Every structure is written in C-alpha cells, then in structure tokens.
Amino acid sequence: MKRFENFGLKKETMNFIRLNGFKEPTPIQEEVIPAALRGRDVIGLSSTGSGKTHAYLIPLFEKIDASLNRVQAIVTAPTRELAIQIHGMAMLMTKVNPDIRIRLFVGGSDREKDARQLANAQPHLVIGTPGRMKDMFLDTSVLRCDTASVMVVDEADMTMEFGFLDDVDAIAGRLKDDLQMMSFSATMPEQLRPFIRKYMHQPITFEIGERVRFNPDIHHILVPCYHHDYAETIYSILPGFQPFVCLIFANTRKEASEVAQQLREKGLSVTEIHGDLSSRQRKQSMKAISNAERTFVVATDLAARGIDIGEVTHVISCGFPKDLEYYVHRAGRTGRAGSSGTCFALYKDRDDMSIRSLMKRGIKFDHMRYKKSGWQKLQPYGQKRVKRDTEMEKQISRMMAGKKTKVKPGYKKKRKEAIEQLQRKKRQEFIRSKIREQKKAMYRERARQEKENGNK
C-alpha cells in the first residue's frame, strides 16, 4: 500500500490531505493520482464512496498555479447536488491556500451576479453542471474555459444517460488540443466510447470496486405494501430496524416529495433530494447530509447518484425503477467497505415482473412483513400456497366415486370441472353472505338514526 508521501506532492497539497483526515490513499486514489500527475488521460471506474472525487482533486490542486489569473481546470457533474458536494470538498483547499479561486456554476444561481464576479477575476478551478457552464462559457462568453489544461467529467455514464453529454462535448470541443481529460463513473456504457475516443489520447483505465455484481453482504427483503401507500408501509416497519442513516429511493420527484412530507408529519427527521427543490433547498439538504443531521434521506436515483451520503446502514426502495440496474445501485449504497447492509424493497402488484427479473439475475429476496410481534416470514415470492379444503375434497370424492376402481377416460377433465363448479358455488355463497351482512348493517344504522330522531 502506497502512502500520500510517496507521490511527491507539494506542501499545500499535503496539508489539504491532512485537513481531510486521510491517512492512506484508497485503491482508486492509489492508481489514479500518479497517472494524473504524469499528465495521462484517465478513465476511473468505481462505485460511490470509493474516494474517486479526491482521486482527481488532489492532482488538480497539485497542477494549479494560483498566481495566474486564468481558468486552469474544469470539473463537470450531471446534477446540482453532486456539483455542490464536489465544490464543498474542493473549498477546503482555500484554507490551505487562500489565493486559490474555486467557483461553482449550477442552474438556479444568479447569472448576472456570476457574470459581474467573473469580470473582476477568473477562477482557477471551475466546478458545475454542463448546461450552466456551457451557458457561461459559450453563450455569454464571461467564463474563459478555453485556458483550461485539465477537464474532469464526473459520473460520465449518467451525464450521457440524461442527455448532458452534448453540452460537455460543446465545451470540450473549444478547449486546447493537448487537453488532459479524466472521466469517472460507475460503469462504461458502449454509447460513451465515441466521446472517449474523440477527446482522450491513449487513456489508462482503472476499474476498482466491488467485483461481485450483487453484494452478498446485502440482505434483500421484499415487503408487501398491501393496501397501504409507501410512507405508511415505511412507518409500519420502522420498529423492526434501527438505522444510522436510511436512504429511501422513490421513482419520481413527486413521489419523493410526498413520501418525505408524510414521514415528516409522522415526526421523523427527514431530508429530501430531488429535482423539484429550489437551489436554496438543495443547498440546505446537502448541508444536512454532510453534517449527518437527518436519519432519513428521501431521494430520486438521479439526485442521489454520485453523492456520498455517509454511513448508510439501510436502504428502502419504494417500488422498482424501470431500469432495474438502478435497483442494484440503490441496494449498493449500503453494505460498503466490507460491512453488511439491508435493502427493504417495498412492492405492489404491478412490481411482479421486476421482482421476477431480479430474482432470475441472482438477487435472493426474503419475503417478509412486520407485525407487532416482530418480523414474519411469508411464503417465498412466486410460490402460491396451496390451501386444502377438506370439505371440498370430500364433496369431489363423493361426486367422482364409482363402483369400478378402473380410471375412466376423461377422469381428470371431469374432476377439474367439478372443482371449478364447487369453487364457483363457494364464491357465490361468499358474495351472498357479504351482501346479507351489508344489508343487516344498513338496517341497524337506519334503526339507530330513526331512534335518535325520535328522541329529539
């Protein structure tokens, strides 16, 4: 295992590392930092929480010359939340070197104020979302990204998936020919490779992280919602586990907002992260997450991707995403660094195909529900419980009994028809009994009301 001292870093950079409390580099840092310092183009594939942000921030700070009044490095992130988090990590460097200028450019910020500040001085390090950076650089020409010598594309796979790669392409196309580029993400989709070939020169790929597709240390628990909504189901199972941080995933922004609000109304400490929040609310949420002020974090897949949300002990998935890979990412936010974790997958009838697909791909679910007496195991998902109706069996036996022991042709068909006939009869009797009960209840209610009116 290498040490940070082995990289030959400047005093300021080493002080930045000490301020972060780092003792030894993580595997991704151990591989990326030396290659980045040599000026090589780098592709880093690793999961959230592996230390990849500092794998590129450390060599960036090593290369930046604070005496020069120009942009020297660019970092793009696909979401405001992730950009804000990266910016927060980078700003620690200003405590070591007050002369270094680091600026954040994301949607929702004051564009005119940003332009006025840029007129006075250009930042040394630019961090932001592709759309806003393109706007400031190419559309209004107030941000001089063309002087940058290094560009980092963080969460490149998600940048492509959500349609932001065109903005990154527009920015990169106006930078230096000898630009050093680094790309980091959890996966490397085939559709991303043309962009890599266009801008990277013989890149070195470092793939580090969990090699097991489905972490065996994560306990997957299927929990039926029955007739309850997600928030009610979550609240009902809370006595069954004690989370340090519980990350709750919703499929839409509206759903995330509703779940968060309902849980707050029940008195829970909740932070929410999704696209419907204002810029101010997002910053407040990120601050709360950084300071571990809330036990429950409700998020969408897009907003939570790439964000380091501390020690997540439990994940709750409200249903299943259309792309089931995101379920794997959801569950993977717990059980990190060799520790175990639990993912509760709340399901409704519409989730049947998703559950069966994940089971075929290797995920083993425990099918459970929580009652006052504790967790109860249910029949393994997909296995129908066969209820034997002894009275029905007796009736079928009497109907099908004959003097001869030899099985006649069509016996199975006749037996099946007899079973269906009895089942129809039982259903009709059940419906009639319910109707009788409802009528009795209606008569009782009418008599009660007439009695009350007579007493007035």
Disulfide bonds with the S-S distance in Angstrom:
none
